[in-house]
Amino acid sequence: MKYALIGCGRISPNHLEAAINNNLGIVGICDIVPENMDILLNKLNIDTNKYKKFTDYKEMLENEKPELVAIATESGKHAQIALDCLDAGCNVIIEKPIALSLEDADKIIEKAKEKDLVVCANHQNRFNKSIQKIRQAVENGEFGKMLYGTAHIRWNRGQDYYTQAPWRGTWAQDGGALMNQCIHNIDLLRWMMGDEIDEVCAYTDNLNHDYIEAEDLGMAIVKFKNGSYGIIEGTTNIYPKNLEETLYLFGQKGTVKAGGKSVNIIEEWIFADNNEDAEEVKKNNSEMPKNVYGFGHTPLYKDVINAIETHTKPLIDAEAGRRALELVLAIYKSAAEGKPVKLPLTKCSTMDFVGRFDK
């Protein structure tokens, strides 16, 4: 299967590595900054002349006609590039978030249906061994009635992180801690607790990053339509470095905690009706990746390739990407308006919150 990558920044090595691991035919890589492509290849110890390089993705789509394209650019450019790829007949993997507005997410969903193409939102933590094991328990009903769950993202992002890529932390191209760093765990919480949400009540603030436009702290209470609740707490203010990304799930008959730097370790596994040895479960379903991006990209790519070949939906389709985006935007909206927000939302964008934290 012919594959191309658009965007060769911080997350791009995980994408190229996943493409190689899945034996995809890499027909091109693209970045508007030529040296970024060489930096990417050097990181993976690949000859810098091995793959065709482009600075114009439309030229690459036209010349190489890839069947699968990964989009790993600034978040604000995801939607238009995805629509152009779909128009060119390409299936797409879109780095999170799928878009920065619900209107753009809906355009992607509709275009994919119209063209009969696969779209995957890159929430790779769903493929962590820990998360796959917990999801199995959810689907088997081992928790009984779900009562509530909590997602905690306690990370650090300093000024250097934003200086090296000035689009970060802007409303037009990114959003803040919730949209960039926390959306993976927000996706997991919504997925585990039943997806359908009634109401969100939230606070956001910028406490320690006066050089960015968006929030560095967000806290929310989520009321799910099945009667359960969720708590979200995310920040990039933790001193002096990333502390944890943790997911707790509490049911009538089960308690689980996934922790580590990126929910990659099962720390608690307690069930009334599960005969598995808890220590064995923890040992066999925990991983220690070298960074917070984990090992999820390779199985995510495998899942997408299978979806393309079998004309089925990938685990994390465009609708799943929209749901994660919708929840972050609902938190932004509730915090900005100072009142609870009912879901579903039909229209909302990061651009609705420009000036929110201007001093």
N, C-alpha and C positions, 0 to 999 in steps of 0.2 A: 504494500500500500504506500503510495507516494505521500510524503509528509513534508510540511514546511513550518517554520517557527517565525513568528513576528514579535519582535521585542527581545532584546538580549541583555536585560538588566539582572537584578539581584536574584530573581527566582528562575531565570532561564536555564541554568545548569540542570535543575531537576527535570525540566521538560525535555531537554535534549537527551539526557541520560535515560529517561523513560522511553523515549522514541527508539533509542539504540537497544535498550533491553527488550523491547517488543519487536525487534527486527523490522522496523519501518524503513522504507527507502527515503532517505532525507534528500530532497531535491533542492532545498534552499533555506537560508536563514536571512533574516532581514532586521535592520535597525537603521534609524535615521542618522545615528552616529557610527561611522564605519569602524572605529577602533573598538567599540563595544563587542562587535562580532569576534574580533581576535582575542579580546579578554576572555570571552565565554569559552572559546575553543582551547585557549591555553589552560584555563581552569580544569578542563577535562582531559588535558594532555592529548589533544587532537591536533593534527597538522592544520595550520591555519589556511591551507589551500585545499583542504579535503572537500568542502562543500561550497556550492555557489552562494555568493553573497549579493544582497540587494539592499539599496537604501530606499526603494519605493516598493511597497508591498503589492500595489496594483500591477506593477510590471512583473513581479514574481508570480502572482496568480495567473496572469495572462501567458507568460512564457513557460512556466513549469507545470501548470494545471494540477496542483496537489489535490489528493482526495481528502486529506485531513490536515487542518491547520490549527496550531496552538497560538493563542493571542496572549502575550505577556507584556503588554505595554502599560503606560499610565492608565489608571482605571477609567478616566474620563474619555479615553479613546476606544475603549472596548466595544461599545455598541456599534459605532459606525464601521469599524473594521470588521466586526462580526457580520453585519448586514452585507457588506461588500463581498466577504468570503462566501456567504450563502448565495448571493446573486451569481457568483462565479462557479457555483455547484460544489462547494467544499463543505464537508462536515467540519465542525469546530469544537475545540476545547477552549473555553474562555476562563482566564484567571479570575479569581474572585476580586471584587463583586462582578456579577454578570453585566451590570450597567450601573449608572448613578441615578437613574430615574426609572420609575415604574413604566412610564410611557415607552421608553427605549427597550426595557425588558420585554414588554408586550409585543413590540415590533419584531424582536428577535424570535419570540415564540411563534408568532404568526408566519413570519418568513420561512422558518424551518418547516412548519406544517405545509405551507404552500409548495416548497421545493422538495419535500419528503427527505429531509436531511437530518442528521443527528447533531444536537447541541448538548454539550456537557459543561456544567459550571464546575470549576476546579476547586471543590471543597474536599481536598484529598484526605483529610483526617477521618473521613468516614471509612477509609480503608485501613486505618490503624488496626492491628490485631486486637487491641483492647476494645475498640469501639465496635468492631465486627462481633466480638463475643457478647458484649452488652446488648447490642441490637438483637442478637439471636434470643437472648433472655426476654427482651421486650416482646418480640414476635411470638414467642412460645407462651406468653402470658404468665411468666414466672414471678413478675412483680405483683400480680393481682391487680387491683385498682391502683392506677398511678395517682399519687397524692401531690407531690411537687418535685421539682428539680432545680438545681442551681448551676450557673455557669460563671466561673471566676477566671479572669484573665489579668494577671498581675505581672506586667512586663515593663521594660524600660526602653525608652527611645530618647536619645539625647540630641543636641543641636546638630551634631555631625551627620546624623541620619537624614535630617531634613535639608541640610546644606548641600549634600552630595546629589540630591534629587529634589529640586525646588518645587516640583509639582505636589510632593507629599504634604499632607496637612491643609491643602487648599480645597475649597468647596467645588471648584470647577473640575478638578482632576482626581480628587481622592476622598475627602471627608477626614474624620479624625480617628481616634483610637478604636471606636466601635466599628467603623466601616472597614478599616484597614487591618488592624491587629485582632479584633475580637470577633469578626464575622464568622470565622470557622466554628468557634464554640457556640455561638448563637445559632448557627445552622444545626449543630448537633442537638442542642437543647430542644429546638422546635421539632426536629425529626423524632427524637425519642419520646416527647411528651404528647405527640398526636397531631402535629401540624396545624390544626384549625384553632385560631385564636379569636377570642371575643374582644379583649380590651388590653391596652398597655398604658401604664402610668410610669413616668420617668423623669429623671433629672440628668442634665449633662452640664459640664463646665470646662473651662480652660483655666487650670490652677497654676501651671508651672511651665507652659510653653507659649510665651507671649510672642514668639516669632512664627507661629502658625495660625491659620484662620479658624480651624475647627477645634473640637473638644479633645482633651486628654483624659477625661474621666466621664464615665456614664454609669448610671444605676437605674434599673427598671424592674418593675413587677409586671408579670404577664399572667393574664387570666385566660386559660384555655377553654375551649367550648365543651370539652369533656369533663369540666369541673375541677381539673387540676390547676396548679399554679407553677410559675417559674420565676426565678430571681436571676437577674443578670448584673454583674459587677465587673467592669473592665476599665483598665487604666494603662497608661504608658509612663506613669510617674514613679514607679518602684525604684528605690535606691538600693544598690548601685547598678543592678543588672536584672535581667528577667528572673522572676522568682518561680512562677508556676502558671499553668493553665489547667484548670480542674473542673470536672463535671461530676455533680452528685445527682443521683436518682433515688427517690424514696417512694416505695409502693406499700400497699397493705401487707405484702408478704416478702418484700425484698429491699435491700439497701446496697447500693453500689457507689464506689468512688473511683473515678479515673483521674490520675494526676500525672506528675512529671512536668517537663517543660511544655509539652503539647499533647495532653491527654493520652500519652503513650504507655502508661503503666496502670494496671489495675491494683488499687491500694486497699479496697474493701470489696468483699464479695460474700454477702450474707443472704440466704434465702431459706424460707420455711420448707419448700418442697423440691429443693435441688440437692441431689445426692453427690454431686461432684465435690471433690476435696478442694476447699477454698485456696489452700496454698499452692496446689498444682495448677489451678486456674490462673492464679496470679503469675506464677512462674512461666507458664506456657503462652500467655497472652499479653506479655509486656515486652516492650522494645526500648532500646537506648539509641536513638538516632543521633547523628553528630550535630544536628541543628534542629530548630523548631519546625522545619518543613517536613521532617519525618521521612518515612519510606512509602508514602501513599501514592506518589505520582505514577510509579510503574504499574501497580494493580489498577489504578484509575484508567490509565491508557489501555490496558488489556480489556477492561470492561467496555470502553468506548469502541475499540476495534471489534469486539464481539457484537455490540449493538449495531454497528454499521453492516457487518457481514450477515447478521441474522434478521435485520430489519426490525429490531426491538428497541425498547427504551434503555438508555444507560441508567445506572443507579442514581446518578445526580444529573437529571435532565434540566432543561432551561426553566421549567416550572419550579423545580427545587431551588435553583439559583434566584428566581424571583422571590420566593418565600423568605429566603435569608435577607435579601435586599429590603423587602417590605417591612420586616421586623426592625431592622436598623432605622429605616426612615420613620417608622411609627414612633420609635424612641425619640428621635430628633424632634418630631412634630409635637409629641406630648410635652417634652421639656421646653420647647420654644413657646408653646401656647399655655403652659402651666395648668394643664388639665388632662384627664384620661382621653385616650384616642381609641375609637372603635375600629375594628378591622372587619372586612377587607378594605384596603385602600386602593383606589383606582388611579389617582394622580398624586405624585409626590416626587421631589427631586432634592438632591443635596443643594442645588442652587436656590431653593426656597429659604435657605438658612444663612445666606450671605450676610455678613455684618453682625451675626449673632453674638460674637464675643469681642467685638471691637471695643477698645477701651476709650 
